[in-house]
Amino acid sequence: MSEANGSASDILLDAAESCKNSCGMGEEIIAVENISKSFDTTEVIKNISFIVKKGEVLGIIGPSGSGKSTVLRCIMQLEKIDNGSITVCGIPLVKDGVYSDKTALREAALKAGLVFQNFNLFPHYSVLQNVAAAQVHVLKRSKEAAREHAVRMLARMGLADKIDKYPCELSGGQQQRVSIARALALNPEVLLFDEPTSALDPELTGEILAVIKDLAQEKMTMVVVTHEMAFARDTSSSIIFMDGGVIVEEGKELITHPKQARTQAFLSRFNA
């Protein structure tokens, strides 16, 4: 990571401290099996499956409305699936459409962090408070310990001089870095990014993609929903192309060598 953004390796050492013995390299962090999800009569996810192993980056691409973001929301328990199974770091979240008990759901929730496309920062909290508050409420850290950890996370994101600012005083790129710092501060096993640059202008987009690329180099497990094709091509261990709620095609070389006609049509402008 550039000097302006700090060192991803230090971030990940902090993030791994509390869970370093839970999942080894190569073990499954997320397992999605035959999940389906409908809103009223509209089926937005149709029997999809994929696995993400520790240290991998899964890129998910596809047109708007293809179900990409809904997949992330289901993994994060923000939406409930209708059928299928989801396991997070070996913890069954839902099996054959039946959800686990509250203890298991909470344990699974602590393993994953979500970075939203629109930042979702509390406008009445300072930058420091935004990163510290979740640690107190979710991890039950003391306010002092949460503050110290938040300061470290923000410094690594190049925001040491912004801790007393409020979100409205920051650029979009700075707000998104606060959001990433907040997610990392909870020591997740996997980070999920829901189109993290869609609300940013092109200059700030590069800033955030550089942060995620450096996390990938340090083997942070991630699932990234993105419209940035070059980023997905260069950073992902594997890529999924979704359309109409199904996985049309997947693979490491999907962007450079698409096999399905629908994938080729979607990527034609990028590959032209």
Secondary structure, DSSP 8 states (H G I E B T S, - for coil): --TTT--HHHHHHHHHTTTTTT--TTSEEEEEEEEEEEETTEEEEEEEEEEEETT-EEEEE--TTSSHHHHHHHHTTSS--SEEEEEETTEEEEETTEE--HHHHHHHHHTEEEE-TT----TTS-HHHHHHHHHHHHS---HHHHHHHHHHHHHHTT-GGGTT--GGGS-HHHHHHHHHHHHHTT--SEEEEESTTTTS-HHHHHHHHHHHHHHHHTT-EEEEE-S-HHHHHHH-SEEEEEETTEEEEEETTTTTS--SHHHHHHHHHHH-
